[in-house]
């Protein structure tokens, strides 16, 4: 239910600002909660430019699009909308071409920058976790949110309340389907700052970018690169501090797919134990994926790449890498879609 609430709110915000024009937004770090010790950053701008997706999405639609759209139509209560989906289904593979996908994604690339989740895992605020989400849409302005909230409230599907924190308006969204509220603000142009917890959002807004981040965690944040699709980093949680110090994970999707997870441990003995746990986890996960992929030829390159993954140790460090050639995946998808 909580996840549905977050996704609903984020989807509404994303669609409201999709047409925003290009400009560069402020660094999101200034809106991290005090004591942030874990971050996940998704570079939407980089992801939307990934050639593997431009070429792969039409192949997925060609094989599964018609069946998926017909299945979805069965859950649509409106007869007109259902018929429209059923009529579109057979034509989908002709309409969703590589050219069309590329044009659509490049338009999106101009409109959005990234999505960041920042968490203080060690401390609560007013008995609530400190979780902040930041969506950078460079051309968004506070006035746009005001217009959008009026339209959303008029639909009758969402209840919206407003409250001022300093000179920033905080909007409380409560969906009829998910009665737990979600809180959204635009403290400055290009920056949508959100949280499922009101106290967390109010706290970062009151501090106006003066929240403190652990110096050790700042060192991890310095490892971010514009080429990464996903960057994740965190200091060791309280119950793991005797074994670990931190982790950094990256994933890059472009022509190929490359990923890396680095875990720094307290000593070589802890690293060996951690590598054993990671390899056992990989083995269990890959086993399930392999069984699923055995009946789907297009997933064979992914399955084979995952089977090659292995956590390796060097001193205190545990490193796990993923490498998947995009051409191999596209070749398998093309053959499967015939």
Beta strands, then each sheet from edge to edge (+ up, - down):
strand 1: 38-42
strand 2: 114-125
strand 3: 128-136
strand 4: 158-165
strand 5: 168-175
strand 6: 182-188
strand 7: 191-195
strand 8: 230-235
strand 9: 244-253
strand 10: 257-265
strand 11: 312-314
strand 12: 317-324
sheet 1: 4+ 5- 6+ 7- 3+ 2- 1+ 8- 9+ 10- 12+ 11-
end
